[in-house]
Amino acid sequence: MEKKEIEFIGIASQYKSEESFAWDVSKEDFIKITGREPNQNDKGIYIKDTYRVFPEMLYKEDSKYKIKIYIEKL
């Protein structure tokens, strides 16, 4: 079983839809989470110099995952 631990600081994005939610993160955290450079479509809409990360960017669709979320207010 592949195990991956990711820690990042994110702001709950004002982006909302019925299917998903997002976090606005720094460029460095975006790269750490996704493994790639962000493009124009990844830019945060409401918070300057951030990039949106959606939950589905954390895993592959065709696999089963155990996800643990720890929330700490900074």
PDB file of N, CA, C and O in Angstrom:
ATOM      1  N   MET A   1       0.838  -1.183   0.000  1.00  0.00           N
ATOM      2  CA  MET A   1       0.000   0.000   0.000  1.00  0.00           C
ATOM      3  C   MET A   1       0.878   1.240   0.000  1.00  0.00           C
ATOM      4  O   MET A   1       1.732   1.403   0.871  1.00  0.00           O
ATOM      5  N   GLU A   2       0.673   2.091  -0.951  1.00  0.00           N
ATOM      6  CA  GLU A   2       1.428   3.342  -1.037  1.00  0.00           C
ATOM      7  C   GLU A   2       0.898   4.304   0.014  1.00  0.00           C
ATOM      8  O   GLU A   2      -0.311   4.498   0.134  1.00  0.00           O
ATOM      9  N   LYS A   3       1.814   4.913   0.782  1.00  0.00           N
ATOM     10  CA  LYS A   3       1.413   5.852   1.815  1.00  0.00           C
ATOM     11  C   LYS A   3       2.085   7.184   1.534  1.00  0.00           C
ATOM     12  O   LYS A   3       3.277   7.242   1.233  1.00  0.00           O
ATOM     13  N   LYS A   4       1.312   8.249   1.636  1.00  0.00           N
ATOM     14  CA  LYS A   4       1.831   9.576   1.344  1.00  0.00           C
ATOM     15  C   LYS A   4       1.297  10.519   2.410  1.00  0.00           C
ATOM     16  O   LYS A   4       0.099  10.529   2.691  1.00  0.00           O
ATOM     17  N   GLU A   5       2.178  11.306   2.999  1.00  0.00           N
ATOM     18  CA  GLU A   5       1.756  12.281   3.994  1.00  0.00           C
ATOM     19  C   GLU A   5       2.035  13.671   3.446  1.00  0.00           C
ATOM     20  O   GLU A   5       3.157  13.975   3.042  1.00  0.00           O
ATOM     21  N   ILE A   6       1.011  14.509   3.435  1.00  0.00           N
ATOM     22  CA  ILE A   6       1.146  15.869   2.928  1.00  0.00           C
ATOM     23  C   ILE A   6       0.679  16.824   4.009  1.00  0.00           C
ATOM     24  O   ILE A   6      -0.398  16.653   4.580  1.00  0.00           O
ATOM     25  N   GLU A   7       1.486  17.819   4.284  1.00  0.00           N
ATOM     26  CA  GLU A   7       1.077  18.866   5.210  1.00  0.00           C
ATOM     27  C   GLU A   7       1.150  20.186   4.470  1.00  0.00           C
ATOM     28  O   GLU A   7       2.155  20.487   3.825  1.00  0.00           O
ATOM     29  N   PHE A   8       0.090  20.973   4.560  1.00  0.00           N
ATOM     30  CA  PHE A   8       0.101  22.270   3.909  1.00  0.00           C
ATOM     31  C   PHE A   8      -0.809  23.213   4.660  1.00  0.00           C
ATOM     32  O   PHE A   8      -1.683  22.788   5.415  1.00  0.00           O
ATOM     33  N   ILE A   9      -0.599  24.485   4.448  1.00  0.00           N
ATOM     34  CA  ILE A   9      -1.454  25.511   5.027  1.00  0.00           C
ATOM     35  C   ILE A   9      -2.336  26.033   3.918  1.00  0.00           C
ATOM     36  O   ILE A   9      -1.841  26.469   2.879  1.00  0.00           O
ATOM     37  N   GLY A  10      -3.625  25.993   4.126  1.00  0.00           N
ATOM     38  CA  GLY A  10      -4.565  26.435   3.104  1.00  0.00           C
ATOM     39  C   GLY A  10      -5.676  27.271   3.698  1.00  0.00           C
ATOM     40  O   GLY A  10      -6.027  27.129   4.869  1.00  0.00           O
ATOM     41  N   ILE A  11      -6.208  28.123   2.896  1.00  0.00           N
ATOM     42  CA  ILE A  11      -7.352  28.945   3.263  1.00  0.00           C
ATOM     43  C   ILE A  11      -8.544  28.365   2.513  1.00  0.00           C
ATOM     44  O   ILE A  11      -8.454  28.095   1.316  1.00  0.00           O
ATOM     45  N   ALA A  12      -9.650  28.174   3.205  1.00  0.00           N
ATOM     46  CA  ALA A  12     -10.838  27.668   2.529  1.00  0.00           C
ATOM     47  C   ALA A  12     -11.201  28.634   1.412  1.00  0.00           C
ATOM     48  O   ALA A  12     -11.515  29.797   1.665  1.00  0.00           O
ATOM     49  N   SER A  13     -11.157  28.158   0.198  1.00  0.00           N
ATOM     50  CA  SER A  13     -11.420  29.001  -0.956  1.00  0.00           C
ATOM     51  C   SER A  13     -12.884  29.413  -0.979  1.00  0.00           C
ATOM     52  O   SER A  13     -13.750  28.677  -0.505  1.00  0.00           O
ATOM     53  N   GLN A  14     -13.153  30.562  -1.521  1.00  0.00           N
ATOM     54  CA  GLN A  14     -14.539  30.993  -1.678  1.00  0.00           C
ATOM     55  C   GLN A  14     -15.190  30.286  -2.860  1.00  0.00           C
ATOM     56  O   GLN A  14     -16.389  30.436  -3.098  1.00  0.00           O
ATOM     57  N   TYR A  15     -14.384  29.505  -3.610  1.00  0.00           N
ATOM     58  CA  TYR A  15     -14.929  28.689  -4.693  1.00  0.00           C
ATOM     59  C   TYR A  15     -15.837  27.635  -4.075  1.00  0.00           C
ATOM     60  O   TYR A  15     -15.431  26.932  -3.149  1.00  0.00           O
ATOM     61  N   LYS A  16     -17.033  27.523  -4.568  1.00  0.00           N
ATOM     62  CA  LYS A  16     -17.960  26.505  -4.084  1.00  0.00           C
ATOM     63  C   LYS A  16     -18.777  25.974  -5.254  1.00  0.00           C
ATOM     64  O   LYS A  16     -19.169  26.719  -6.151  1.00  0.00           O
ATOM     65  N   SER A  17     -19.018  24.691  -5.222  1.00  0.00           N
ATOM     66  CA  SER A  17     -19.924  24.079  -6.187  1.00  0.00           C
ATOM     67  C   SER A  17     -20.607  22.925  -5.480  1.00  0.00           C
ATOM     68  O   SER A  17     -20.263  22.605  -4.342  1.00  0.00           O
ATOM     69  N   GLU A  18     -21.549  22.308  -6.121  1.00  0.00           N
ATOM     70  CA  GLU A  18     -22.231  21.168  -5.516  1.00  0.00           C
ATOM     71  C   GLU A  18     -21.339  19.938  -5.466  1.00  0.00           C
ATOM     72  O   GLU A  18     -21.582  19.035  -4.665  1.00  0.00           O
ATOM     73  N   GLU A  19     -20.309  19.885  -6.308  1.00  0.00           N
ATOM     74  CA  GLU A  19     -19.476  18.697  -6.399  1.00  0.00           C
ATOM     75  C   GLU A  19     -18.204  18.762  -5.566  1.00  0.00           C
ATOM     76  O   GLU A  19     -17.662  17.714  -5.216  1.00  0.00           O
ATOM     77  N   SER A  20     -17.706  19.949  -5.233  1.00  0.00           N
ATOM     78  CA  SER A  20     -16.381  20.013  -4.631  1.00  0.00           C
ATOM     79  C   SER A  20     -16.186  21.290  -3.837  1.00  0.00           C
ATOM     80  O   SER A  20     -17.062  22.154  -3.781  1.00  0.00           O
ATOM     81  N   PHE A  21     -15.024  21.388  -3.231  1.00  0.00           N
ATOM     82  CA  PHE A  21     -14.564  22.582  -2.546  1.00  0.00           C
ATOM     83  C   PHE A  21     -13.072  22.681  -2.823  1.00  0.00           C
ATOM     84  O   PHE A  21     -12.494  21.785  -3.438  1.00  0.00           O
ATOM     85  N   ALA A  22     -12.451  23.748  -2.380  1.00  0.00           N
ATOM     86  CA  ALA A  22     -11.024  23.919  -2.662  1.00  0.00           C
ATOM     87  C   ALA A  22     -10.352  24.660  -1.519  1.00  0.00           C
ATOM     88  O   ALA A  22     -11.000  25.312  -0.700  1.00  0.00           O
ATOM     89  N   TRP A  23      -9.022  24.538  -1.492  1.00  0.00           N
ATOM     90  CA  TRP A  23      -8.189  25.336  -0.602  1.00  0.00           C
ATOM     91  C   TRP A  23      -7.364  26.264  -1.473  1.00  0.00           C
ATOM     92  O   TRP A  23      -6.973  25.887  -2.577  1.00  0.00           O
ATOM     93  N   ASP A  24      -7.095  27.463  -0.998  1.00  0.00           N
ATOM     94  CA  ASP A  24      -6.160  28.368  -1.659  1.00  0.00           C
ATOM     95  C   ASP A  24      -4.832  28.233  -0.933  1.00  0.00           C
ATOM     96  O   ASP A  24      -4.756  28.438   0.278  1.00  0.00           O
ATOM     97  N   VAL A  25      -3.782  27.886  -1.675  1.00  0.00           N
ATOM     98  CA  VAL A  25      -2.476  27.630  -1.072  1.00  0.00           C
ATOM     99  C   VAL A  25      -1.392  28.413  -1.808  1.00  0.00           C
ATOM    100  O   VAL A  25      -1.619  28.948  -2.893  1.00  0.00           O
ATOM    101  N   SER A  26      -0.222  28.470  -1.202  1.00  0.00           N
ATOM    102  CA  SER A  26       0.924  29.122  -1.840  1.00  0.00           C
ATOM    103  C   SER A  26       1.399  28.298  -3.031  1.00  0.00           C
ATOM    104  O   SER A  26       1.030  27.132  -3.176  1.00  0.00           O
ATOM    105  N   LYS A  27       2.208  28.902  -3.871  1.00  0.00           N
ATOM    106  CA  LYS A  27       2.769  28.194  -5.026  1.00  0.00           C
ATOM    107  C   LYS A  27       3.610  27.012  -4.563  1.00  0.00           C
ATOM    108  O   LYS A  27       3.547  25.933  -5.152  1.00  0.00           O
ATOM    109  N   GLU A  28       4.393  27.211  -3.513  1.00  0.00           N
ATOM    110  CA  GLU A  28       5.245  26.143  -3.002  1.00  0.00           C
ATOM    111  C   GLU A  28       4.415  24.948  -2.535  1.00  0.00           C
ATOM    112  O   GLU A  28       4.754  23.802  -2.829  1.00  0.00           O
ATOM    113  N   ASP A  29       3.323  25.215  -1.804  1.00  0.00           N
ATOM    114  CA  ASP A  29       2.479  24.117  -1.351  1.00  0.00           C
ATOM    115  C   ASP A  29       1.745  23.464  -2.518  1.00  0.00           C
ATOM    116  O   ASP A  29       1.544  22.250  -2.514  1.00  0.00           O
ATOM    117  N   PHE A  30       1.343  24.246  -3.512  1.00  0.00           N
ATOM    118  CA  PHE A  30       0.694  23.671  -4.691  1.00  0.00           C
ATOM    119  C   PHE A  30       1.616  22.647  -5.349  1.00  0.00           C
ATOM    120  O   PHE A  30       1.183  21.546  -5.687  1.00  0.00           O
ATOM    121  N   ILE A  31       2.873  23.005  -5.529  1.00  0.00           N
ATOM    122  CA  ILE A  31       3.843  22.099  -6.157  1.00  0.00           C
ATOM    123  C   ILE A  31       4.056  20.866  -5.292  1.00  0.00           C
ATOM    124  O   ILE A  31       4.131  19.750  -5.806  1.00  0.00           O
ATOM    125  N   LYS A  32       4.154  21.063  -3.973  1.00  0.00           N
ATOM    126  CA  LYS A  32       4.350  19.945  -3.052  1.00  0.00           C
ATOM    127  C   LYS A  32       3.168  18.970  -3.126  1.00  0.00           C
ATOM    128  O   LYS A  32       3.366  17.756  -3.089  1.00  0.00           O
ATOM    129  N   ILE A  33       1.958  19.488  -3.228  1.00  0.00           N
ATOM    130  CA  ILE A  33       0.760  18.658  -3.246  1.00  0.00           C
ATOM    131  C   ILE A  33       0.572  17.953  -4.583  1.00  0.00           C
ATOM    132  O   ILE A  33       0.298  16.753  -4.620  1.00  0.00           O
ATOM    133  N   THR A  34       0.718  18.694  -5.682  1.00  0.00           N
ATOM    134  CA  THR A  34       0.401  18.140  -7.005  1.00  0.00           C
ATOM    135  C   THR A  34       1.603  17.566  -7.750  1.00  0.00           C
ATOM    136  O   THR A  34       1.444  16.750  -8.658  1.00  0.00           O
ATOM    137  N   GLY A  35       2.803  17.993  -7.365  1.00  0.00           N
ATOM    138  CA  GLY A  35       3.998  17.533  -8.072  1.00  0.00           C
ATOM    139  C   GLY A  35       4.233  18.238  -9.393  1.00  0.00           C
ATOM    140  O   GLY A  35       5.013  17.767 -10.220  1.00  0.00           O
ATOM    141  N   ARG A  36       3.560  19.370  -9.599  1.00  0.00           N
ATOM    142  CA  ARG A  36       3.751  20.110 -10.852  1.00  0.00           C
ATOM    143  C   ARG A  36       3.628  21.609 -10.594  1.00  0.00           C
ATOM    144  O   ARG A  36       3.113  22.043  -9.563  1.00  0.00           O
ATOM    145  N   GLU A  37       4.110  22.376 -11.550  1.00  0.00           N
ATOM    146  CA  GLU A  37       3.971  23.834 -11.503  1.00  0.00           C
ATOM    147  C   GLU A  37       2.520  24.217 -11.784  1.00  0.00           C
ATOM    148  O   GLU A  37       1.882  23.594 -12.633  1.00  0.00           O
ATOM    149  N   PRO A  38       1.989  25.209 -11.104  1.00  0.00           N
ATOM    150  CA  PRO A  38       0.623  25.637 -11.404  1.00  0.00           C
ATOM    151  C   PRO A  38       0.541  26.353 -12.744  1.00  0.00           C
ATOM    152  O   PRO A  38       1.515  26.947 -13.207  1.00  0.00           O
ATOM    153  N   ASN A  39      -0.637  26.287 -13.359  1.00  0.00           N
ATOM    154  CA  ASN A  39      -0.852  27.033 -14.592  1.00  0.00           C
ATOM    155  C   ASN A  39      -1.931  28.092 -14.354  1.00  0.00           C
ATOM    156  O   ASN A  39      -2.407  28.250 -13.230  1.00  0.00           O
ATOM    157  N   GLN A  40      -2.303  28.794 -15.374  1.00  0.00           N
ATOM    158  CA  GLN A  40      -3.266  29.898 -15.266  1.00  0.00           C
ATOM    159  C   GLN A  40      -4.601  29.431 -14.675  1.00  0.00           C
ATOM    160  O   GLN A  40      -5.224  30.163 -13.906  1.00  0.00           O
ATOM    161  N   ASN A  41      -5.038  28.235 -15.024  1.00  0.00           N
ATOM    162  CA  ASN A  41      -6.316  27.711 -14.534  1.00  0.00           C
ATOM    163  C   ASN A  41      -6.294  27.378 -13.042  1.00  0.00           C
ATOM    164  O   ASN A  41      -7.351  27.247 -12.424  1.00  0.00           O
ATOM    165  N   ASP A  42      -5.106  27.240 -12.462  1.00  0.00           N
ATOM    166  CA  ASP A  42      -4.972  26.878 -11.051  1.00  0.00           C
ATOM    167  C   ASP A  42      -5.012  28.085 -10.118  1.00  0.00           C
ATOM    168  O   ASP A  42      -5.124  27.925  -8.902  1.00  0.00           O
ATOM    169  N   LYS A  43      -4.920  29.293 -10.678  1.00  0.00           N
ATOM    170  CA  LYS A  43      -4.845  30.497  -9.841  1.00  0.00           C
ATOM    171  C   LYS A  43      -6.077  30.655  -8.964  1.00  0.00           C
ATOM    172  O   LYS A  43      -7.204  30.409  -9.395  1.00  0.00           O
ATOM    173  N   GLY A  44      -5.838  31.076  -7.705  1.00  0.00           N
ATOM    174  CA  GLY A  44      -6.934  31.402  -6.807  1.00  0.00           C
ATOM    175  C   GLY A  44      -7.708  32.588  -7.370  1.00  0.00           C
ATOM    176  O   GLY A  44      -7.127  33.490  -7.974  1.00  0.00           O
ATOM    177  N   ILE A  45      -8.992  32.578  -7.170  1.00  0.00           N
ATOM    178  CA  ILE A  45      -9.832  33.629  -7.744  1.00  0.00           C
ATOM    179  C   ILE A  45      -9.935  34.832  -6.816  1.00  0.00           C
ATOM    180  O   ILE A  45      -9.925  35.974  -7.277  1.00  0.00           O
ATOM    181  N   TYR A  46     -10.034  34.587  -5.517  1.00  0.00           N
ATOM    182  CA  TYR A  46     -10.335  35.664  -4.581  1.00  0.00           C
ATOM    183  C   TYR A  46      -9.144  36.139  -3.747  1.00  0.00           C
ATOM    184  O   TYR A  46      -9.142  37.275  -3.271  1.00  0.00           O
ATOM    185  N   ILE A  47      -8.143  35.295  -3.565  1.00  0.00           N
ATOM    186  CA  ILE A  47      -6.996  35.653  -2.734  1.00  0.00           C
ATOM    187  C   ILE A  47      -5.756  35.731  -3.618  1.00  0.00           C
ATOM    188  O   ILE A  47      -5.364  34.738  -4.231  1.00  0.00           O
ATOM    189  N   LYS A  48      -5.145  36.897  -3.686  1.00  0.00           N
ATOM    190  CA  LYS A  48      -3.996  37.154  -4.557  1.00  0.00           C
ATOM    191  C   LYS A  48      -2.825  36.224  -4.222  1.00  0.00           C
ATOM    192  O   LYS A  48      -2.583  35.900  -3.060  1.00  0.00           O
ATOM    193  N   ASP A  49      -2.119  35.810  -5.250  1.00  0.00           N
ATOM    194  CA  ASP A  49      -0.921  34.972  -5.134  1.00  0.00           C
ATOM    195  C   ASP A  49      -1.186  33.613  -4.487  1.00  0.00           C
ATOM    196  O   ASP A  49      -0.327  33.086  -3.780  1.00  0.00           O
ATOM    197  N   THR A  50      -2.366  33.045  -4.723  1.00  0.00           N
ATOM    198  CA  THR A  50      -2.661  31.694  -4.266  1.00  0.00           C
ATOM    199  C   THR A  50      -3.094  30.840  -5.445  1.00  0.00           C
ATOM    200  O   THR A  50      -3.398  31.342  -6.528  1.00  0.00           O
ATOM    201  N   TYR A  51      -3.114  29.539  -5.204  1.00  0.00           N
ATOM    202  CA  TYR A  51      -3.496  28.564  -6.212  1.00  0.00           C
ATOM    203  C   TYR A  51      -4.489  27.591  -5.588  1.00  0.00           C
ATOM    204  O   TYR A  51      -4.336  27.199  -4.431  1.00  0.00           O
ATOM    205  N   ARG A  52      -5.515  27.197  -6.359  1.00  0.00           N
ATOM    206  CA  ARG A  52      -6.563  26.330  -5.829  1.00  0.00           C
ATOM    207  C   ARG A  52      -6.157  24.867  -5.891  1.00  0.00           C
ATOM    208  O   ARG A  52      -5.662  24.376  -6.905  1.00  0.00           O
ATOM    209  N   VAL A  53      -6.381  24.191  -4.777  1.00  0.00           N
ATOM    210  CA  VAL A  53      -6.170  22.750  -4.691  1.00  0.00           C
ATOM    211  C   VAL A  53      -7.519  22.118  -4.344  1.00  0.00           C
ATOM    212  O   VAL A  53      -8.151  22.475  -3.350  1.00  0.00           O
ATOM    213  N   PHE A  54      -7.941  21.180  -5.178  1.00  0.00           N
ATOM    214  CA  PHE A  54      -9.182  20.462  -4.966  1.00  0.00           C
ATOM    215  C   PHE A  54      -8.861  19.105  -4.332  1.00  0.00           C
ATOM    216  O   PHE A  54      -7.779  18.565  -4.563  1.00  0.00           O
ATOM    217  N   PRO A  55      -9.774  18.549  -3.544  1.00  0.00           N
ATOM    218  CA  PRO A  55      -9.502  17.254  -2.905  1.00  0.00           C
ATOM    219  C   PRO A  55      -9.064  16.176  -3.880  1.00  0.00           C
ATOM    220  O   PRO A  55      -8.199  15.363  -3.554  1.00  0.00           O
ATOM    221  N   GLU A  56      -9.649  16.156  -5.077  1.00  0.00           N
ATOM    222  CA  GLU A  56      -9.294  15.106  -6.042  1.00  0.00           C
ATOM    223  C   GLU A  56      -7.859  15.221  -6.559  1.00  0.00           C
ATOM    224  O   GLU A  56      -7.379  14.312  -7.236  1.00  0.00           O
ATOM    225  N   MET A  57      -7.166  16.321  -6.253  1.00  0.00           N
ATOM    226  CA  MET A  57      -5.748  16.450  -6.628  1.00  0.00           C
ATOM    227  C   MET A  57      -4.856  15.675  -5.664  1.00  0.00           C
ATOM    228  O   MET A  57      -3.664  15.509  -5.921  1.00  0.00           O
ATOM    229  N   LEU A  58      -5.421  15.200  -4.559  1.00  0.00           N
ATOM    230  CA  LEU A  58      -4.641  14.491  -3.546  1.00  0.00           C
ATOM    231  C   LEU A  58      -4.556  12.989  -3.802  1.00  0.00           C
ATOM    232  O   LEU A  58      -3.751  12.304  -3.171  1.00  0.00           O
ATOM    233  N   TYR A  59      -5.364  12.472  -4.709  1.00  0.00           N
ATOM    234  CA  TYR A  59      -5.408  11.026  -4.929  1.00  0.00           C
ATOM    235  C   TYR A  59      -5.831  10.708  -6.364  1.00  0.00           C
ATOM    236  O   TYR A  59      -6.271  11.582  -7.112  1.00  0.00           O
ATOM    237  N   LYS A  60      -5.685   9.433  -6.722  1.00  0.00           N
ATOM    238  CA  LYS A  60      -6.092   8.968  -8.044  1.00  0.00           C
ATOM    239  C   LYS A  60      -7.507   8.416  -7.942  1.00  0.00           C
ATOM    240  O   LYS A  60      -7.861   7.789  -6.944  1.00  0.00           O
ATOM    241  N   GLU A  61      -8.306   8.644  -8.958  1.00  0.00           N
ATOM    242  CA  GLU A  61      -9.718   8.237  -8.948  1.00  0.00           C
ATOM    243  C   GLU A  61      -9.936   6.737  -8.800  1.00  0.00           C
ATOM    244  O   GLU A  61     -10.894   6.316  -8.152  1.00  0.00           O
ATOM    245  N   ASP A  62      -9.080   5.941  -9.379  1.00  0.00           N
ATOM    246  CA  ASP A  62      -9.340   4.503  -9.458  1.00  0.00           C
ATOM    247  C   ASP A  62      -8.835   3.704  -8.255  1.00  0.00           C
ATOM    248  O   ASP A  62      -8.713   2.482  -8.340  1.00  0.00           O
ATOM    249  N   SER A  63      -8.544   4.366  -7.148  1.00  0.00           N
ATOM    250  CA  SER A  63      -8.021   3.671  -5.987  1.00  0.00           C
ATOM    251  C   SER A  63      -8.841   3.998  -4.738  1.00  0.00           C
ATOM    252  O   SER A  63      -9.588   4.976  -4.701  1.00  0.00           O
ATOM    253  N   LYS A  64      -8.684   3.173  -3.741  1.00  0.00           N
ATOM    254  CA  LYS A  64      -9.360   3.362  -2.460  1.00  0.00           C
ATOM    255  C   LYS A  64      -8.354   3.991  -1.488  1.00  0.00           C
ATOM    256  O   LYS A  64      -7.207   3.549  -1.414  1.00  0.00           O
ATOM    257  N   TYR A  65      -8.776   5.014  -0.746  1.00  0.00           N
ATOM    258  CA  TYR A  65      -7.873   5.722   0.148  1.00  0.00           C
ATOM    259  C   TYR A  65      -8.481   5.929   1.526  1.00  0.00           C
ATOM    260  O   TYR A  65      -9.695   6.064   1.679  1.00  0.00           O
ATOM    261  N   LYS A  66      -7.624   5.951   2.501  1.00  0.00           N
ATOM    262  CA  LYS A  66      -7.994   6.376   3.846  1.00  0.00           C
ATOM    263  C   LYS A  66      -7.446   7.792   3.974  1.00  0.00           C
ATOM    264  O   LYS A  66      -6.249   8.018   3.799  1.00  0.00           O
ATOM    265  N   ILE A  67      -8.318   8.740   4.278  1.00  0.00           N
ATOM    266  CA  ILE A  67      -7.900  10.139   4.350  1.00  0.00           C
ATOM    267  C   ILE A  67      -8.117  10.629   5.774  1.00  0.00           C
ATOM    268  O   ILE A  67      -9.186  10.448   6.356  1.00  0.00           O
ATOM    269  N   LYS A  68      -7.073  11.257   6.325  1.00  0.00           N
ATOM    270  CA  LYS A  68      -7.140  11.803   7.667  1.00  0.00           C
ATOM    271  C   LYS A  68      -6.883  13.301   7.566  1.00  0.00           C
ATOM    272  O   LYS A  68      -5.894  13.725   6.969  1.00  0.00           O
ATOM    273  N   ILE A  69      -7.760  14.090   8.140  1.00  0.00           N
ATOM    274  CA  ILE A  69      -7.604  15.539   8.098  1.00  0.00           C
ATOM    275  C   ILE A  69      -7.483  16.065   9.520  1.00  0.00           C
ATOM    276  O   ILE A  69      -8.312  15.764  10.378  1.00  0.00           O
ATOM    277  N   TYR A  70      -6.460  16.839   9.755  1.00  0.00           N
ATOM    278  CA  TYR A  70      -6.228  17.477  11.046  1.00  0.00           C
ATOM    279  C   TYR A  70      -6.336  18.973  10.809  1.00  0.00           C
ATOM    280  O   TYR A  70      -5.634  19.519   9.958  1.00  0.00           O
ATOM    281  N   ILE A  71      -7.197  19.631  11.542  1.00  0.00           N
ATOM    282  CA  ILE A  71      -7.415  21.068  11.337  1.00  0.00           C
ATOM    283  C   ILE A  71      -6.918  21.824  12.546  1.00  0.00           C
ATOM    284  O   ILE A  71      -7.321  21.549  13.676  1.00  0.00           O
ATOM    285  N   GLU A  72      -6.029  22.792  12.297  1.00  0.00           N
ATOM    286  CA  GLU A  72      -5.460  23.614  13.361  1.00  0.00           C
ATOM    287  C   GLU A  72      -5.562  25.072  12.926  1.00  0.00           C
ATOM    288  O   GLU A  72      -5.019  25.448  11.887  1.00  0.00           O
ATOM    289  N   LYS A  73      -6.240  25.880  13.699  1.00  0.00           N
ATOM    290  CA  LYS A  73      -6.369  27.295  13.361  1.00  0.00           C
ATOM    291  C   LYS A  73      -5.058  28.005  13.667  1.00  0.00           C
ATOM    292  O   LYS A  73      -4.502  27.847  14.754  1.00  0.00           O
ATOM    293  N   LEU A  74      -4.564  28.785  12.714  1.00  0.00           N
ATOM    294  CA  LEU A  74      -3.305  29.505  12.886  1.00  0.00           C
ATOM    295  C   LEU A  74      -3.560  30.955  13.214  1.00  0.00           C
ATOM    296  O   LEU A  74      -2.615  31.722  13.395  1.00  0.00           O
TER     297      LEU A  74
END
